[in-house]
Amino acid sequence: MEYQKKYGQKHPAMVTTMGDLKILKEKKLEQIRRVIESIKNEYELAKASEENFRRFAGQTKSET
């Protein structure tokens, strides 16, 4: 904010800096989305594995 007062919003350095800040915020949000999607995929895989295990355990139990 100090630089905004010193240079003003329309100064080329401020325009560049604000553009860079916007890009960094977008990249951060994209990384967050990727992490969330990765966790979601891991959860779905774990859930499917658990369901397969339960089915297998049920079959084994009925066979014995």
Secondary structure, 3 states (H helix, E strand, C coil): CHHHHHHCCCCHHHHHHHHHHHHHHHHHHHHHHHHHHHHHHHHHHHHHHHHHHHHHHHHHHHHC
